[in-house]
Amino acid sequence: MDNRRPFPDIEELIPHRPPMVMVDRVVSVDGLKTETSFLVKSECLFVHRGTLSEMGMLENLAQTSFIFLNYFFIRPNEALWDKEKDNLGVISTILDLEVVTLPKVGDRLLTSTHTELVFTSDFLKICNIQGQVSVNGTMALTATMKMLLQTND
C-alpha cells in the first residue's frame, strides 16, 4: 500500500455520512495496520454531556477497519468505496474489550488497527481486528473484534 500519495476524503472510503462519521483523517495504511484520527465534537451522535461513549470509540475502531478493507481489496483503477455496490460491513463479535477512559469534547483520538483476514470469498470477507484508541498519548480503549464484509460484486 502506498502511503506517499495523499489519502482521499473520508466519505470516499466509508459508507457513513454525517453525523455518523467517526474518522476525520487517515494517518497511515501500512501492510495490515491502519491509523486514523478523529476530533471529538459536541455534535457527535455518541457524545453525551461532553463525553464520548464506549460505543463511539468502538464505531471509530470499526470505521478505521473498514478503511483498511477498502485499501486491501482495491483493484487498479477502481473506486475505493463504490456506492453502487452497496457493500455492508458489520461487527459480529467483540472480545477483550477494555475501556480505560472516555474522551471529552475537544480531544483527538488516534486509532490504530491490525487486521487479519481469516476468510474470503467473492461475496464475504471475515476479519479479526485488534484495535486501540488513544487520547493525548494515553490508552483509552483496546478491543479485539470480528468484522464481516459483505460485497455485492
TIVO-2410 file (N, C-alpha, C; in nm, 3 decimals):
# residues 153
REC num residu      c1      c2      c3 atome chaine
REC   1      M   0.084  -0.117   0.000     N      A
REC   1      M   0.000   0.000   0.000    CA      A
REC   1      M   0.088   0.123   0.000     C      A
REC   2      D   0.047   0.224  -0.071     N      A
REC   2      D   0.131   0.340  -0.095    CA      A
REC   2      D   0.090   0.454  -0.004     C      A
REC   3      N   0.173   0.482   0.098     N      A
REC   3      N   0.146   0.592   0.190    CA      A
REC   3      N   0.196   0.726   0.138     C      A
REC   4      R   0.266   0.727   0.024     N      A
REC   4      R   0.323   0.851  -0.026    CA      A
REC   4      R   0.216   0.940  -0.089     C      A
REC   5      R   0.112   0.882  -0.140     N      A
REC   5      R   0.008   0.965  -0.201    CA      A
REC   5      R  -0.089   1.012  -0.093     C      A
REC   6      P  -0.150   1.127  -0.113     N      A
REC   6      P  -0.247   1.173  -0.013    CA      A
REC   6      P  -0.370   1.083  -0.012     C      A
REC   7      F  -0.428   1.069   0.105     N      A
REC   7      F  -0.547   0.986   0.117    CA      A
REC   7      F  -0.670   1.065   0.072     C      A
REC   8      P  -0.767   0.998   0.013     N      A
REC   8      P  -0.890   1.067  -0.028    CA      A
REC   8      P  -0.972   1.109   0.093     C      A
REC   9      D  -1.074   1.190   0.068     N      A
REC   9      D  -1.166   1.230   0.174    CA      A
REC   9      D  -1.228   1.105   0.237     C      A
REC  10      I  -1.260   1.114   0.364     N      A
REC  10      I  -1.315   1.001   0.439    CA      A
REC  10      I  -1.441   0.946   0.372     C      A
REC  11      E  -1.525   1.033   0.321     N      A
REC  11      E  -1.651   0.987   0.262    CA      A
REC  11      E  -1.630   0.906   0.135     C      A
REC  12      E  -1.508   0.906   0.080     N      A
REC  12      E  -1.478   0.818  -0.034    CA      A
REC  12      E  -1.432   0.680   0.014     C      A
REC  13      L  -1.406   0.668   0.144     N      A
REC  13      L  -1.352   0.544   0.199    CA      A
REC  13      L  -1.451   0.463   0.280     C      A
REC  14      I  -1.555   0.527   0.332     N      A
REC  14      I  -1.653   0.458   0.415    CA      A
REC  14      I  -1.794   0.497   0.370     C      A
REC  15      P  -1.892   0.412   0.399     N      A
REC  15      P  -2.029   0.442   0.358    CA      A
REC  15      P  -2.099   0.542   0.449     C      A
REC  16      H  -2.045   0.571   0.565     N      A
REC  16      H  -2.108   0.658   0.663    CA      A
REC  16      H  -2.111   0.802   0.616     C      A
REC  17      R  -2.211   0.875   0.663     N      A
REC  17      R  -2.227   1.017   0.635    CA      A
REC  17      R  -2.255   1.088   0.767     C      A
REC  18      P  -2.224   1.219   0.772     N      A
REC  18      P  -2.252   1.292   0.895    CA      A
REC  18      P  -2.399   1.275   0.934     C      A
REC  19      P  -2.426   1.262   1.057     N      A
REC  19      P  -2.338   1.277   1.174    CA      A
REC  19      P  -2.276   1.146   1.223     C      A
REC  20      M  -2.273   1.044   1.139     N      A
REC  20      M  -2.225   0.912   1.180    CA      A
REC  20      M  -2.076   0.891   1.151     C      A
REC  21      V  -2.011   0.985   1.085     N      A
REC  21      V  -1.868   0.972   1.052    CA      A
REC  21      V  -1.786   0.988   1.179     C      A
REC  22      M  -1.703   0.887   1.209     N      A
REC  22      M  -1.623   0.886   1.332    CA      A
REC  22      M  -1.473   0.887   1.304     C      A
REC  23      V  -1.434   0.926   1.182     N      A
REC  23      V  -1.294   0.938   1.144    CA      A
REC  23      V  -1.280   1.069   1.065     C      A
REC  24      D  -1.182   1.151   1.103     N      A
REC  24      D  -1.156   1.276   1.030    CA      A
REC  24      D  -1.056   1.255   0.919     C      A
REC  25      R  -0.951   1.176   0.949     N      A
REC  25      R  -0.844   1.166   0.851    CA      A
REC  25      R  -0.769   1.035   0.868     C      A
REC  26      V  -0.720   0.984   0.756     N      A
REC  26      V  -0.635   0.866   0.757    CA      A
REC  26      V  -0.492   0.913   0.780     C      A
REC  27      V  -0.426   0.855   0.880     N      A
REC  27      V  -0.287   0.887   0.910    CA      A
REC  27      V  -0.197   0.796   0.827     C      A
REC  28      S  -0.226   0.664   0.828     N      A
REC  28      S  -0.145   0.570   0.750    CA      A
REC  28      S  -0.221   0.440   0.726     C      A
REC  29      V  -0.187   0.376   0.616     N      A
REC  29      V  -0.228   0.239   0.587    CA      A
REC  29      V  -0.099   0.170   0.546     C      A
REC  30      D  -0.054   0.077   0.627     N      A
REC  30      D   0.076   0.015   0.604    CA      A
REC  30      D   0.066  -0.134   0.634     C      A
REC  31      G   0.070  -0.216   0.529     N      A
REC  31      G   0.054  -0.359   0.549    CA      A
REC  31      G  -0.084  -0.388   0.603     C      A
REC  32      L  -0.090  -0.452   0.719     N      A
REC  32      L  -0.218  -0.487   0.781    CA      A
REC  32      L  -0.259  -0.386   0.887     C      A
REC  33      K  -0.185  -0.277   0.899     N      A
REC  33      K  -0.211  -0.176   1.003    CA      A
REC  33      K  -0.266  -0.048   0.943     C      A
REC  34      T  -0.359   0.011   1.015     N      A
REC  34      T  -0.419   0.138   0.974    CA      A
REC  34      T  -0.423   0.230   1.094     C      A
REC  35      E  -0.396   0.359   1.073     N      A
REC  35      E  -0.409   0.460   1.177    CA      A
REC  35      E  -0.497   0.573   1.123     C      A
REC  36      T  -0.588   0.618   1.209     N      A
REC  36      T  -0.674   0.731   1.175    CA      A
REC  36      T  -0.679   0.827   1.293     C      A
REC  37      S  -0.733   0.945   1.269     N      A
REC  37      S  -0.755   1.039   1.379    CA      A
REC  37      S  -0.897   1.092   1.372     C      A
REC  38      F  -0.945   1.138   1.485     N      A
REC  38      F  -1.082   1.191   1.496    CA      A
REC  38      F  -1.088   1.292   1.609     C      A
REC  39      L  -1.136   1.412   1.578     N      A
REC  39      L  -1.157   1.515   1.678    CA      A
REC  39      L  -1.299   1.502   1.733     C      A
REC  40      V  -1.313   1.483   1.863     N      A
REC  40      V  -1.444   1.468   1.926    CA      A
REC  40      V  -1.512   1.604   1.932     C      A
REC  41      K  -1.629   1.612   1.870     N      A
REC  41      K  -1.706   1.737   1.865    CA      A
REC  41      K  -1.838   1.718   1.939     C      A
REC  42      S  -1.892   1.827   1.987     N      A
REC  42      S  -2.016   1.821   2.067    CA      A
REC  42      S  -2.134   1.767   1.988     C      A
REC  43      E  -2.135   1.786   1.855     N      A
REC  43      E  -2.249   1.740   1.774    CA      A
REC  43      E  -2.242   1.592   1.739     C      A
REC  44      C  -2.137   1.524   1.780     N      A
REC  44      C  -2.123   1.381   1.754    CA      A
REC  44      C  -2.238   1.304   1.819     C      A
REC  45      L  -2.295   1.208   1.746     N      A
REC  45      L  -2.407   1.128   1.797    CA      A
REC  45      L  -2.374   1.053   1.926     C      A
REC  46      F  -2.248   1.019   1.946     N      A
REC  46      F  -2.208   0.938   2.060    CA      A
REC  46      F  -2.158   1.020   2.178     C      A
REC  47      V  -2.175   1.153   2.171     N      A
REC  47      V  -2.135   1.240   2.282    CA      A
REC  47      V  -2.256   1.270   2.368     C      A
REC  48      H  -2.238   1.251   2.497     N      A
REC  48      H  -2.342   1.283   2.595    CA      A
REC  48      H  -2.276   1.357   2.711     C      A
REC  49      R  -2.327   1.476   2.739     N      A
REC  49      R  -2.272   1.559   2.847    CA      A
REC  49      R  -2.122   1.581   2.833     C      A
REC  50      G  -2.079   1.604   2.710     N      A
REC  50      G  -1.940   1.638   2.684    CA      A
REC  50      G  -1.843   1.522   2.679     C      A
REC  51      T  -1.894   1.398   2.684     N      A
REC  51      T  -1.808   1.279   2.686    CA      A
REC  51      T  -1.847   1.184   2.574     C      A
REC  52      L  -1.745   1.132   2.504     N      A
REC  52      L  -1.768   1.031   2.400    CA      A
REC  52      L  -1.788   0.895   2.466     C      A
REC  53      S  -1.891   0.824   2.425     N      A
REC  53      S  -1.923   0.694   2.484    CA      A
REC  53      S  -1.832   0.583   2.433     C      A
REC  54      E  -1.841   0.470   2.502     N      A
REC  54      E  -1.769   0.350   2.460    CA      A
REC  54      E  -1.811   0.310   2.318     C      A
REC  55      M  -1.940   0.319   2.289     N      A
REC  55      M  -1.991   0.284   2.156    CA      A
REC  55      M  -1.932   0.375   2.049     C      A
REC  56      G  -1.910   0.501   2.082     N      A
REC  56      G  -1.847   0.593   1.989    CA      A
REC  56      G  -1.705   0.550   1.955     C      A
REC  57      M  -1.630   0.507   2.057     N      A
REC  57      M  -1.493   0.460   2.031    CA      A
REC  57      M  -1.494   0.330   1.951     C      A
REC  58      L  -1.589   0.239   1.980     N      A
REC  58      L  -1.599   0.115   1.902    CA      A
REC  58      L  -1.635   0.144   1.756     C      A
REC  59      E  -1.724   0.239   1.734     N      A
REC  59      E  -1.761   0.276   1.597    CA      A
REC  59      E  -1.640   0.337   1.527     C      A
REC  60      N  -1.561   0.416   1.597     N      A
REC  60      N  -1.438   0.472   1.543    CA      A
REC  60      N  -1.342   0.359   1.502     C      A
REC  61      L  -1.329   0.257   1.585     N      A
REC  61      L  -1.246   0.140   1.552    CA      A
REC  61      L  -1.299   0.069   1.427     C      A
REC  62      A  -1.429   0.050   1.421     N      A
REC  62      A  -1.489  -0.021   1.308    CA      A
REC  62      A  -1.469   0.056   1.178     C      A
REC  63      Q  -1.486   0.187   1.181     N      A
REC  63      Q  -1.467   0.267   1.060    CA      A
REC  63      Q  -1.320   0.267   1.017     C      A
REC  64      T  -1.229   0.268   1.112     N      A
REC  64      T  -1.086   0.258   1.080    CA      A
REC  64      T  -1.058   0.125   1.010     C      A
REC  65      S  -1.118   0.018   1.059     N      A
REC  65      S  -1.101  -0.113   0.997    CA      A
REC  65      S  -1.159  -0.118   0.857     C      A
REC  66      F  -1.273  -0.053   0.838     N      A
REC  66      F  -1.337  -0.051   0.706    CA      A
REC  66      F  -1.248   0.021   0.605     C      A
REC  67      I  -1.180   0.127   0.650     N      A
REC  67      I  -1.086   0.198   0.563    CA      A
REC  67      I  -0.977   0.102   0.518     C      A
REC  68      F  -0.924   0.023   0.611     N      A
REC  68      F  -0.822  -0.076   0.574    CA      A
REC  68      F  -0.876  -0.172   0.469     C      A
REC  69      L  -0.996  -0.224   0.488     N      A
REC  69      L  -1.052  -0.322   0.395    CA      A
REC  69      L  -1.064  -0.264   0.254     C      A
REC  70      N  -1.098  -0.136   0.244     N      A
REC  70      N  -1.105  -0.074   0.112    CA      A
REC  70      N  -0.969  -0.072   0.045     C      A
REC  71      Y  -0.864  -0.045   0.120     N      A
REC  71      Y  -0.730  -0.045   0.061    CA      A
REC  71      Y  -0.682  -0.186   0.030     C      A
REC  72      F  -0.716  -0.281   0.116     N      A
REC  72      F  -0.670  -0.418   0.098    CA      A
REC  72      F  -0.732  -0.483  -0.025     C      A
REC  73      F  -0.859  -0.456  -0.050     N      A
REC  73      F  -0.929  -0.521  -0.160    CA      A
REC  73      F  -0.941  -0.435  -0.285     C      A
REC  74      I  -0.871  -0.322  -0.287     N      A
REC  74      I  -0.880  -0.234  -0.402    CA      A
REC  74      I  -0.815  -0.298  -0.526     C      A
REC  75      R  -0.878  -0.279  -0.638     N      A
REC  75      R  -0.822  -0.323  -0.766    CA      A
REC  75      R  -0.774  -0.198  -0.841     C      A
REC  76      P  -0.674  -0.211  -0.926     N      A
REC  76      P  -0.626  -0.094  -1.002    CA      A
REC  76      P  -0.741  -0.024  -1.075     C      A
REC  77      N  -0.740   0.107  -1.069     N      A
REC  77      N  -0.838   0.192  -1.138    CA      A
REC  77      N  -0.981   0.174  -1.089     C      A
REC  78      E  -0.998   0.124  -0.969     N      A
REC  78      E  -1.131   0.106  -0.913    CA      A
REC  78      E  -1.151   0.207  -0.800     C      A
REC  79      A  -1.272   0.256  -0.786     N      A
REC  79      A  -1.302   0.348  -0.676    CA      A
REC  79      A  -1.284   0.275  -0.544     C      A
REC  80      L  -1.233   0.347  -0.442     N      A
REC  80      L  -1.212   0.285  -0.313    CA      A
REC  80      L  -1.344   0.244  -0.248     C      A
REC  81      W  -1.442   0.331  -0.252     N      A
REC  81      W  -1.573   0.298  -0.197    CA      A
REC  81      W  -1.674   0.318  -0.307     C      A
REC  82      D  -1.727   0.212  -0.360     N      A
REC  82      D  -1.822   0.218  -0.469    CA      A
REC  82      D  -1.963   0.215  -0.413     C      A
REC  83      K  -2.027   0.331  -0.409     N      A
REC  83      K  -2.162   0.342  -0.352    CA      A
REC  83      K  -2.262   0.253  -0.426     C      A
REC  84      E  -2.235   0.225  -0.553     N      A
REC  84      E  -2.327   0.143  -0.632    CA      A
REC  84      E  -2.324  -0.004  -0.590     C      A
REC  85      K  -2.215  -0.049  -0.530     N      A
REC  85      K  -2.204  -0.190  -0.492    CA      A
REC  85      K  -2.281  -0.221  -0.364     C      A
REC  86      D  -2.308  -0.119  -0.284     N      A
REC  86      D  -2.385  -0.138  -0.161    CA      A
REC  86      D  -2.320  -0.243  -0.069     C      A
REC  87      N  -2.188  -0.232  -0.050     N      A
REC  87      N  -2.118  -0.321   0.042    CA      A
REC  87      N  -2.165  -0.295   0.184     C      A
REC  88      L  -2.156  -0.397   0.268     N      A
REC  88      L  -2.202  -0.385   0.405    CA      A
REC  88      L  -2.096  -0.443   0.498     C      A
REC  89      G  -2.054  -0.366   0.596     N      A
REC  89      G  -1.960  -0.413   0.697    CA      A
REC  89      G  -2.025  -0.410   0.834     C      A
REC  90      V  -2.011  -0.518   0.909     N      A
REC  90      V  -2.070  -0.524   1.043    CA      A
REC  90      V  -1.971  -0.588   1.141     C      A
REC  91      I  -1.977  -0.542   1.264     N      A
REC  91      I  -1.903  -0.606   1.371    CA      A
REC  91      I  -1.986  -0.723   1.418     C      A
REC  92      S  -1.932  -0.845   1.411     N      A
REC  92      S  -2.010  -0.961   1.453    CA      A
REC  92      S  -1.980  -1.002   1.596     C      A
REC  93      T  -1.858  -0.976   1.642     N      A
REC  93      T  -1.818  -1.016   1.777    CA      A
REC  93      T  -1.720  -0.914   1.833     C      A
REC  94      I  -1.734  -0.884   1.961     N      A
REC  94      I  -1.638  -0.800   2.031    CA      A
REC  94      I  -1.582  -0.882   2.146     C      A
REC  95      L  -1.449  -0.896   2.149     N      A
REC  95      L  -1.380  -0.972   2.252    CA      A
REC  95      L  -1.281  -0.881   2.323     C      A
REC  96      D  -1.243  -0.918   2.443     N      A
REC  96      D  -1.135  -0.850   2.514    CA      A
REC  96      D  -1.148  -0.698   2.513     C      A
REC  97      L  -1.265  -0.648   2.536     N      A
REC  97      L  -1.287  -0.504   2.540    CA      A
REC  97      L  -1.242  -0.447   2.673     C      A
REC  98      E  -1.157  -0.346   2.667     N      A
REC  98      E  -1.115  -0.276   2.789    CA      A
REC  98      E  -1.125  -0.126   2.765     C      A
REC  99      V  -1.205  -0.061   2.847     N      A
REC  99      V  -1.220   0.084   2.841    CA      A
REC  99      V  -1.146   0.142   2.960     C      A
REC 100      V  -1.048   0.226   2.931     N      A
REC 100      V  -0.965   0.286   3.036    CA      A
REC 100      V  -1.017   0.424   3.073     C      A
REC 101      T  -1.054   0.501   2.971     N      A
REC 101      T  -1.103   0.637   2.994    CA      A
REC 101      T  -1.194   0.676   2.879     C      A
REC 102      L  -1.280   0.772   2.902     N      A
REC 102      L  -1.370   0.822   2.798    CA      A
REC 102      L  -1.324   0.960   2.754     C      A
REC 103      P  -1.306   0.979   2.624     N      A
REC 103      P  -1.262   1.109   2.572    CA      A
REC 103      P  -1.368   1.217   2.593     C      A
REC 104      K  -1.321   1.339   2.597     N      A
REC 104      K  -1.408   1.456   2.612    CA      A
REC 104      K  -1.414   1.532   2.480     C      A
REC 105      V  -1.514   1.618   2.467     N      A
REC 105      V  -1.523   1.706   2.351    CA      A
REC 105      V  -1.393   1.786   2.344     C      A
REC 106      G  -1.336   1.793   2.225     N      A
REC 106      G  -1.210   1.863   2.204    CA      A
REC 106      G  -1.089   1.772   2.203     C      A
REC 107      D  -1.105   1.648   2.252     N      A
REC 107      D  -0.994   1.551   2.248    CA      A
REC 107      D  -0.979   1.497   2.106     C      A
REC 108      R  -0.856   1.464   2.070     N      A
REC 108      R  -0.830   1.400   1.941    CA      A
REC 108      R  -0.794   1.254   1.966     C      A
REC 109      L  -0.870   1.164   1.900     N      A
REC 109      L  -0.843   1.021   1.908    CA      A
REC 109      L  -0.740   0.984   1.803     C      A
REC 110      L  -0.647   0.898   1.839     N      A
REC 110      L  -0.558   0.833   1.743    CA      A
REC 110      L  -0.590   0.685   1.753     C      A
REC 111      T  -0.642   0.631   1.645     N      A
REC 111      T  -0.691   0.493   1.645    CA      A
REC 111      T  -0.603   0.409   1.553     C      A
REC 112      S  -0.563   0.293   1.604     N      A
REC 112      S  -0.483   0.203   1.521    CA      A
REC 112      S  -0.546   0.065   1.524     C      A
REC 113      T  -0.545   0.000   1.407     N      A
REC 113      T  -0.598  -0.135   1.396    CA      A
REC 113      T  -0.497  -0.223   1.325     C      A
REC 114      H  -0.499  -0.349   1.361     N      A
REC 114      H  -0.423  -0.453   1.290    CA      A
REC 114      H  -0.528  -0.555   1.248     C      A
REC 115      T  -0.538  -0.579   1.118     N      A
REC 115      T  -0.644  -0.663   1.064    CA      A
REC 115      T  -0.586  -0.790   1.005     C      A
REC 116      E  -0.646  -0.902   1.043     N      A
REC 116      E  -0.606  -1.032   0.991    CA      A
REC 116      E  -0.725  -1.091   0.915     C      A
REC 117      L  -0.705  -1.115   0.787     N      A
REC 117      L  -0.809  -1.175   0.705    CA      A
REC 117      L  -0.814  -1.325   0.735     C      A
REC 118      V  -0.929  -1.375   0.781     N      A
REC 118      V  -0.939  -1.516   0.815    CA      A
REC 118      V  -1.023  -1.597   0.716     C      A
REC 119      F  -1.104  -1.529   0.635     N      A
REC 119      F  -1.184  -1.598   0.533    CA      A
REC 119      F  -1.217  -1.498   0.424     C      A
REC 120      T  -1.211  -1.544   0.300     N      A
REC 120      T  -1.251  -1.459   0.190    CA      A
REC 120      T  -1.317  -1.543   0.081     C      A
REC 121      S  -1.422  -1.487   0.025     N      A
REC 121      S  -1.487  -1.545  -0.092    CA      A
REC 121      S  -1.526  -1.427  -0.181     C      A
REC 122      D  -1.595  -1.454  -0.290     N      A
REC 122      D  -1.635  -1.345  -0.378    CA      A
REC 122      D  -1.731  -1.248  -0.311     C      A
REC 123      F  -1.808  -1.295  -0.212     N      A
REC 123      F  -1.913  -1.211  -0.155    CA      A
REC 123      F  -1.900  -1.187  -0.006     C      A
REC 124      L  -1.801  -1.248   0.060     N      A
REC 124      L  -1.790  -1.234   0.204    CA      A
REC 124      L  -1.643  -1.235   0.246     C      A
REC 125      K  -1.608  -1.141   0.332     N      A
REC 125      K  -1.476  -1.138   0.394    CA      A
REC 125      K  -1.498  -1.139   0.545     C      A
REC 126      I  -1.418  -1.218   0.617     N      A
REC 126      I  -1.423  -1.221   0.763    CA      A
REC 126      I  -1.284  -1.185   0.814     C      A
REC 127      C  -1.279  -1.089   0.905     N      A
REC 127      C  -1.150  -1.040   0.955    CA      A
REC 127      C  -1.150  -1.037   1.107     C      A
REC 128      N  -1.034  -1.065   1.165     N      A
REC 128      N  -1.009  -1.039   1.307    CA      A
REC 128      N  -0.937  -0.906   1.316     C      A
REC 129      I  -0.981  -0.823   1.408     N      A
REC 129      I  -0.925  -0.689   1.420    CA      A
REC 129      I  -0.882  -0.667   1.565     C      A
REC 130      Q  -0.758  -0.627   1.582     N      A
REC 130      Q  -0.710  -0.582   1.711    CA      A
REC 130      Q  -0.694  -0.432   1.700     C      A
REC 131      G  -0.756  -0.360   1.792     N      A
REC 131      G  -0.752  -0.215   1.781    CA      A
REC 131      G  -0.732  -0.147   1.913     C      A
REC 132      Q  -0.683  -0.026   1.902     N      A
REC 132      Q  -0.669   0.057   2.022    CA      A
REC 132      Q  -0.697   0.202   1.987     C      A
REC 133      V  -0.753   0.270   2.084     N      A
REC 133      V  -0.782   0.412   2.072    CA      A
REC 133      V  -0.705   0.482   2.182     C      A
REC 134      S  -0.628   0.583   2.144     N      A
REC 134      S  -0.557   0.661   2.245    CA      A
REC 134      S  -0.599   0.806   2.235     C      A
REC 135      V  -0.589   0.875   2.348     N      A
REC 135      V  -0.624   1.016   2.357    CA      A
REC 135      V  -0.506   1.087   2.423     C      A
REC 136      N  -0.448   1.181   2.351     N      A
REC 136      N  -0.333   1.256   2.403    CA      A
REC 136      N  -0.224   1.163   2.454     C      A
REC 137      G  -0.199   1.056   2.381     N      A
REC 137      G  -0.093   0.963   2.417    CA      A
REC 137      G  -0.129   0.861   2.524     C      A
REC 138      T  -0.251   0.866   2.575     N      A
REC 138      T  -0.295   0.773   2.679    CA      A
REC 138      T  -0.397   0.676   2.622     C      A
REC 139      M  -0.378   0.547   2.650     N      A
REC 139      M  -0.470   0.445   2.602    CA      A
REC 139      M  -0.610   0.470   2.660     C      A
REC 140      A  -0.710   0.472   2.572     N      A
REC 140      A  -0.848   0.492   2.615    CA      A
REC 140      A  -0.930   0.364   2.601     C      A
REC 141      L  -0.902   0.284   2.497     N      A
REC 141      L  -0.980   0.163   2.471    CA      A
REC 141      L  -0.894   0.066   2.392     C      A
REC 142      T  -0.906  -0.063   2.426     N      A
REC 142      T  -0.849  -0.170   2.343    CA      A
REC 142      T  -0.959  -0.272   2.321     C      A
REC 143      A  -0.957  -0.335   2.205     N      A
REC 143      A  -1.059  -0.436   2.174    CA      A
REC 143      A  -1.010  -0.528   2.065     C      A
REC 144      T  -1.062  -0.648   2.068     N      A
REC 144      T  -1.047  -0.743   1.959    CA      A
REC 144      T  -1.187  -0.767   1.905     C      A
REC 145      M  -1.203  -0.753   1.773     N      A
REC 145      M  -1.335  -0.766   1.711    CA      A
REC 145      M  -1.325  -0.859   1.591     C      A
REC 146      K  -1.437  -0.914   1.553     N      A
REC 146      K  -1.450  -0.986   1.428    CA      A
REC 146      K  -1.545  -0.903   1.341     C      A
REC 147      M  -1.502  -0.877   1.217     N      A
REC 147      M  -1.583  -0.797   1.127    CA      A
REC 147      M  -1.616  -0.877   1.003     C      A
REC 148      L  -1.739  -0.864   0.957     N      A
REC 148      L  -1.785  -0.926   0.833    CA      A
REC 148      L  -1.804  -0.818   0.729     C      A
REC 149      L  -1.756  -0.843   0.609     N      A
REC 149      L  -1.777  -0.751   0.498    CA      A
REC 149      L  -1.847  -0.828   0.387     C      A
REC 150      Q  -1.969  -0.788   0.360     N      A
REC 150      Q  -2.046  -0.848   0.252    CA      A
REC 150      Q  -2.029  -0.760   0.128     C      A
REC 151      T  -1.985  -0.821   0.020     N      A
REC 151      T  -1.965  -0.744  -0.104    CA      A
REC 151      T  -2.063  -0.794  -0.210     C      A
REC 152      N  -2.111  -0.702  -0.287     N      A
REC 152      N  -2.206  -0.734  -0.393    CA      A
REC 152      N  -2.142  -0.713  -0.528     C      A
REC 153      D  -2.037  -0.786  -0.558     N      A
REC 153      D  -1.968  -0.773  -0.688    CA      A
REC 153      D  -2.049  -0.838  -0.797     C      A
***
